[in-house]
Amino acid sequence: MLRETTTANHAASSRVRRPWDDFDGLGYYYQYRPEYPSAVAEQLWVMLENSTGGTVIEVGAGTGLFTRSIATALGPAYRIVAIEPNKDMRRHAASQTPAGMPVTYMDGIAEHLAVAGHSVQLLTAANAVHRFNRSVFYQEAERVLIPGGLLALVQYKPFHRGSAFADDFLSAIEGALPTYRRHRHSTPGGGFSEIDLTGELKGLSAFQNVKREAFVYHEQIDLETFMHRALSYTIVQKAMFTTGCSHVMAHLFEIFDKHADQTRLAAMPYEAEMITARRVDLGLKS
């Protein structure tokens, strides 16, 4: 059964909107989101191989999907602080994280990290950095990372090339939300824009060895997962507010029916992307 969310009602609120308010009421739906491929966190562990442990900060942790993945990959030698400003998201994250996992969830924002300078081995954000004031966040990354510390920006999205299912899904959102295009990301101000994270990091003197890795993976999903997963996306919530909930939901039902096989499953491809950069060694910085 589909649950009603509060996101579509935000426009009626008189209080000042904050970027993370878009996620009010969406924590329930995040349990239907795809897990981050274990290869992503395992690659970070490899990149930290010269470290015997330390502090990891994840910013915009949401319900802890990536938090738990990196905690599993890195092991107990690393203390993970997962920062998330949305109270509903933090509540779901805490309830879904096994007892004993070395994770602490904290209220906070990317632009003001309550962390001592040069104290963090790994600073990461998963499907979140597009909503940050990135120029300020990069300054904070420079401040908190140890010399040689790792910045990792991770995201995944439906991969439409070669997939009629993913293409139809993204086309439905584009049709219902005229300002959105599949190559754009949500902005802190509520709009959409293209971003070039690799180019941004290469333009900063505080970082070096900027690399991008990406791969495509597939998930077989049923109707319930598809519909609930769609409702976890703020772009779908905005499309429903703009065009009407019943119209968007009916269209999504039609899309799934079109692409489901005889077992009522459909293959949705995702592209996982990880962009990494090293904090310049202070002793070598000119």
Secondary structure, 3 states (H helix, E strand, C coil): CCCCCCHHHHHHCCCCCCHHHHHCCCHHHHHHCCCCCHHHHHHHHHHCCCCCCEEEEEECCCCCHHHHHHHHHHCCCEEEEEECCCHHHHHHHHHHCCCCCCEEEECCECCECCCCCCCEEEEEEECCHHHCCHHHHHHHHHHHEEEEEEEEEEEEEECCCCCHHHHHHHHHHHHHCCCCCCCCEECCCCCEECCCHHHHHHCCCCEEEEEEEEEEEEEEECHHHHHHHHHCCHHHHHHHHHHCHHHHHHHHHHHHHHHCCCCCCEEEEEEEEEEEEEECCCCCCC
